[in-house]
Amino acid sequence: MANESRYLVTAEQLTEVADTIRDNCTFNDEKLSYPWGFIEGIEDDGEQYLTDFLNGEISYVRCGISRLSSYAFYYNSNIVSVNFPACTSIYSAAFLRCSNLTSISFPACTLISAYAFYNCSNLTSINFPICTTLGTYAFGFCSNLTSIKFPACTSIGSSTFFSCSNLTSISFPACTSIGLCAFRFCSNLTTMNFHRCNYISISAFEGCNSLTTISFPMCEFLYSHAFYGCTKLTSAYFLGSEVPTLSNSNTFGFTPIAGVTTYNDGILGSIFVRASLLTAFQTAENWSYFSQRMVGLTDEEIANL
């Protein structure tokens, strides 16, 4: 291929490398941007892969595809930044172990499937303003993520952010369900927003040993080990209008709320509830274990928080 044609590859010329085009990829009027120029005119091949397209010399990818197939770019160490303005769904392991990927933007995406960005260890910037569903291990072991916001997400899958060790701040104001081990071992997590969450699964925040305060005003169910080993957790707010179901007293095991202060300078923790529900909390199954750690707040005090 002549140098000139390499800079602008047509659909006709791409027949020579059809075996590298990813299954179900249609790029329409958008382009893929590479270090040397643009690739355009790609149409759905229906059989093969986009992985390592043109010898894998991919650093920046932008296209108008509406869905990104499984394993589309997995293990590609050349990609640094991706922008898919029209993509609505990312399927399994699409960017798994893209070790140099730092920035991703999917403004139209609503679904991120399992392992989509698993172990993208240099990922620091993500943009998913309307994503509603996050799959298993979608961002597991993304160790350089520090702050994330998913304003429209309603469901977080199992181990979605497992061992994101530098994650400090998370915001999920629309989330109603947090899956098994979703944030387990996020050891630097300190700030979170779950205004509407009503379901916190097993070990969801286990080992988040920098977490000091939690608030779940609409919580209905807390399961085993949800906050187990949060060694600095001193304040838990459950200010809803009903007593949530607590499946097991070990939900707060090895925390200052349970009386373990080894790693917290001897400070005990407290559970804050509505004063009108204080007795109900203190006598409810499994909650009664923490009855001496409970504090009732008046409506005025709650309004001032």
Beta strands, then each sheet from edge to edge (+ up, - down):
strand 1: 8-9
strand 2: 32-34
strand 3: 37-39
strand 4: 60-62
strand 5: 67-68
strand 6: 81-83
strand 7: 89-90
strand 8: 103-105
strand 9: 111-112
strand 10: 125-127
strand 11: 133-134
strand 12: 147-149
strand 13: 155-156
strand 14: 169-171
strand 15: 177-178
strand 16: 191-193
strand 17: 199-200
strand 18: 213-215
strand 19: 221-222
strand 20: 235-238
strand 21: 245-246
strand 22: 270-274
strand 23: 294-297
sheet 1: 1+ 3+ 2-
sheet 2: 4+ 6+ 8+ 10+
sheet 3: 5+ 7+ 9+ 11+ 13+ 15+ 17+ 19+ 21+
sheet 4: 12+ 14+ 16+
sheet 5: 18+ 20+ 22+ 23+
end
